[in-house]
Amino acid sequence: MRLRGTGIGIVGSDAFAVSTLPEAVGVALGAPKDRQDLREALRQVADLLAEAPAMSSMVV
């Protein structure tokens, strides 16, 4: 995943759901050193979400 190399962790809903699995992910940003780092991490996530999914990342 592209975010892995940036220090942003993404996990599927099976890691945090206690019953029926929602179509969701958990996002972990760690502890940004300042607001600018947090802003940049959130921008990277937003940019990725704005893109169309690549065929190689689709799960069947």
C-alpha positions in Angstrom: 0.0 0.0 0.0 1.3 3.5 -0.8 0.7 4.9 2.6 2.8 2.2 4.3 6.1 4.0 3.4 4.8 7.3 4.9 4.2 6.1 8.4 0.4 6.0 8.0 -1.1 2.6 8.9 -4.3 1.3 7.5 -6.1 -1.9 8.7 -9.3 -3.6 7.5 -12.5 -3.6 9.6 -11.9 -7.2 10.7 -9.1 -5.9 13.0 -11.5 -3.7 15.0 -15.1 -4.8 14.4 -16.8 -6.9 17.1 -19.7 -8.2 15.1 -20.8 -7.6 11.5 -17.9 -6.3 9.5 -18.6 -2.8 8.1 -16.9 -1.7 4.8 -14.4 0.4 6.7 -10.8 0.8 7.6 -9.0 2.0 10.6 -6.4 4.7 10.1 -3.4 5.2 12.5 -1.3 8.3 12.1 1.0 7.6 15.1 2.1 10.7 17.0 2.8 13.6 14.6 5.4 15.9 16.0 3.3 19.0 15.2 0.1 20.2 13.5 1.9 20.5 10.1 2.9 16.8 10.1 -0.7 15.9 11.1 -2.0 18.2 8.3 0.3 16.5 5.8 -0.6 13.0 6.8 -4.3 13.8 6.5 -3.7 15.4 3.1 -2.0 12.2 1.9 -5.0 10.1 3.1 -7.4 12.5 1.4 -5.5 12.5 -1.8 -5.5 8.7 -1.9 -9.2 8.5 -1.2 -9.9 10.9 -4.0 -8.2 8.6 -6.6 -10.0 5.9 -8.5 -8.9 2.4 -7.1 -6.3 0.7 -9.1 -7.2 -2.8 -10.4 -4.2 -4.3 -8.6 -5.6 -3.1 -5.2 -9.1 -4.6 -5.7 -9.9 -7.8 -3.7 -12.3 -10.3 -5.2 
